[in-house]
Amino acid sequence: MQNQDEFLKKLNEEYLPVKDNLIQMLNEIQEHYGYVPMEAQKWLSEYLNLPMAEIYGVVTFYSRFSLEPQGKYKISVCLGTACFVKGSQKIMDRLVDRLKIGPGETTKDGVFTIEQTRCVGACGLAPVFTVNGEVYGKATVQKLDRVLDEIIEKEKNA
């Protein structure tokens, strides 16, 4: 992990070593690394004097946190009731087919991660998918293809 010592030193300076700071510190770690690495979990365990099992339990309970590196573009498809009945499974199936990975996985080049969600709070726009938090409502397979094509083209020219 690059700059781990500097980053964790910064956390050490910003937060008191109390359990109440766990979630916020995990948020910062997730933002910095793109996931919560084992080394950071060990550091938190020692710094906050919490068992590793408790740290791991929190990381795996909240969908916000990941134990694996995430892609540059995190694409989430809502499979909640409103979206599902309006065809979101077709969107998920197309995404899996195009990227050749399943939900919870990241492409080998580190560009895309697929996630499935249960609700993004945009039921009136169902079905929806998001790319890095940007909501695409009234989604279709064709809309997904256009968005993917734009991202792929952008990455080629980067």
C-alpha positions as CSV (number, residue, x, y, z in Angstrom):
1,M,0.0,0.0,0.0
2,Q,1.5,3.3,-1.1
3,N,1.7,6.1,1.4
4,Q,0.1,3.9,4.1
5,D,2.3,5.3,6.8
6,E,1.5,8.9,5.8
7,F,-2.2,8.4,5.5
8,L,-2.6,6.4,8.7
9,K,-0.4,9.0,10.5
10,K,-2.9,11.6,9.3
11,L,-5.8,9.5,10.7
12,N,-3.9,9.2,13.9
13,E,-3.7,13.0,14.2
14,E,-7.3,13.6,13.2
15,Y,-9.1,11.0,15.4
16,L,-9.0,10.0,19.0
17,P,-8.5,6.3,19.5
18,V,-12.1,5.6,20.5
19,K,-14.6,3.1,19.1
20,D,-17.0,5.9,18.1
21,N,-14.6,6.9,15.4
22,L,-14.6,3.6,13.6
23,I,-17.1,4.3,10.9
24,Q,-15.7,7.6,10.0
25,M,-12.2,6.2,9.9
26,L,-13.3,3.4,7.7
27,N,-15.0,5.9,5.4
28,E,-11.7,7.8,5.0
29,I,-9.8,4.6,4.4
30,Q,-12.3,3.5,1.8
31,E,-12.1,6.9,0.1
32,H,-8.3,6.9,0.1
33,Y,-7.6,3.3,-1.1
34,G,-10.8,2.5,-2.9
35,Y,-11.3,-0.4,-0.5
36,V,-10.4,-1.3,3.1
37,P,-7.1,-3.3,2.9
38,M,-6.2,-5.9,5.5
39,E,-3.3,-3.8,6.7
40,A,-5.6,-0.9,7.4
41,Q,-7.9,-3.1,9.3
42,K,-5.0,-4.4,11.4
43,W,-3.9,-0.8,12.1
44,L,-7.5,0.2,13.1
45,S,-7.7,-2.9,15.4
46,E,-4.6,-1.8,17.2
47,Y,-5.3,1.9,17.2
48,L,-8.9,1.6,18.5
49,N,-8.2,-1.4,20.7
50,L,-10.9,-3.5,18.9
51,P,-10.8,-7.1,17.9
52,M,-10.1,-7.7,14.2
53,A,-13.4,-9.6,14.1
54,E,-15.3,-6.5,15.0
55,I,-13.6,-4.4,12.4
56,Y,-14.2,-7.1,9.8
57,G,-17.9,-7.4,10.9
58,V,-18.4,-3.7,10.3
59,V,-16.7,-3.7,7.0
60,T,-18.7,-6.6,5.7
61,F,-22.0,-5.4,7.1
62,Y,-22.1,-2.0,5.3
63,S,-22.3,-2.2,1.5
64,R,-20.4,1.1,1.4
65,F,-17.2,-0.7,2.3
66,S,-15.3,-3.2,0.1
67,L,-12.6,-5.7,1.0
68,E,-11.3,-5.7,-2.6
69,P,-10.1,-2.9,-4.9
70,Q,-12.9,-1.3,-6.8
71,G,-12.9,-0.3,-10.5
72,K,-12.6,3.3,-11.6
73,Y,-16.2,3.1,-12.7
74,K,-18.6,1.5,-10.2
75,I,-21.8,0.5,-11.9
76,S,-24.7,-0.4,-9.7
77,V,-28.0,-1.8,-11.0
78,C,-31.0,-1.5,-8.7
79,L,-32.9,-4.8,-8.3
80,G,-35.4,-3.4,-5.8
81,T,-39.0,-4.1,-6.4
82,A,-40.0,-1.1,-8.5
83,C,-36.9,-1.4,-10.7
84,F,-37.1,-5.2,-10.9
85,V,-40.7,-5.2,-12.1
86,K,-39.8,-2.6,-14.8
87,G,-36.9,-4.8,-16.2
88,S,-33.7,-4.0,-14.2
89,Q,-32.7,-7.7,-14.4
90,K,-32.3,-7.3,-18.2
91,I,-30.0,-4.4,-17.6
92,M,-27.9,-6.4,-15.1
93,D,-27.8,-9.3,-17.5
94,R,-26.5,-7.1,-20.3
95,L,-23.9,-5.5,-18.0
96,V,-22.6,-8.9,-16.9
97,D,-22.5,-10.0,-20.6
98,R,-20.7,-6.9,-21.8
99,L,-18.1,-6.8,-19.0
100,K,-17.7,-10.5,-18.5
101,I,-17.8,-10.2,-14.7
102,G,-20.5,-10.8,-12.1
103,P,-21.9,-8.6,-9.4
104,G,-19.3,-7.8,-6.8
105,E,-16.5,-8.3,-9.3
106,T,-14.0,-5.9,-10.9
107,T,-12.6,-6.2,-14.4
108,K,-9.0,-7.3,-14.6
109,D,-8.0,-3.9,-16.0
110,G,-9.5,-2.2,-12.9
111,V,-11.9,-0.1,-15.0
112,F,-15.3,-1.5,-14.0
113,T,-16.9,-2.9,-10.9
114,I,-20.5,-4.2,-11.0
115,E,-22.7,-4.0,-8.0
116,Q,-26.4,-4.9,-7.4
117,T,-28.4,-2.7,-5.0
118,R,-31.9,-3.0,-3.6
119,C,-32.9,0.6,-3.8
120,V,-31.3,3.9,-4.7
121,G,-34.3,6.0,-3.7
122,A,-35.3,6.8,-7.3
123,C,-38.3,4.5,-7.7
124,G,-40.1,7.1,-9.8
125,L,-37.4,6.7,-12.4
126,A,-37.4,2.9,-12.4
127,P,-35.5,1.0,-13.6
128,V,-32.3,2.7,-12.7
129,F,-28.6,2.1,-12.7
130,T,-25.8,4.3,-11.4
131,V,-22.2,5.0,-12.5
132,N,-20.1,6.4,-9.6
133,G,-23.3,7.6,-8.0
134,E,-24.8,9.3,-11.0
135,V,-28.3,8.0,-11.5
136,Y,-29.5,6.9,-14.9
137,G,-33.3,6.6,-14.8
138,K,-35.9,5.1,-17.1
139,A,-33.0,2.8,-18.0
140,T,-32.9,0.5,-20.9
141,V,-30.3,-2.0,-22.3
142,Q,-29.7,0.5,-25.1
143,K,-29.1,3.4,-22.6
144,L,-26.7,1.1,-20.7
145,D,-24.8,0.3,-23.9
146,R,-24.5,4.0,-24.8
147,V,-23.1,4.8,-21.3
148,L,-20.7,1.9,-21.5
149,D,-19.6,2.9,-25.0
150,E,-18.9,6.5,-23.8
151,I,-16.8,5.3,-20.9
152,I,-14.9,2.8,-23.0
153,E,-14.1,5.5,-25.6
154,K,-13.1,7.9,-22.9
155,E,-10.7,5.3,-21.4
156,K,-9.2,4.6,-24.8
157,N,-8.4,8.3,-25.2
158,A,-7.1,8.8,-21.7
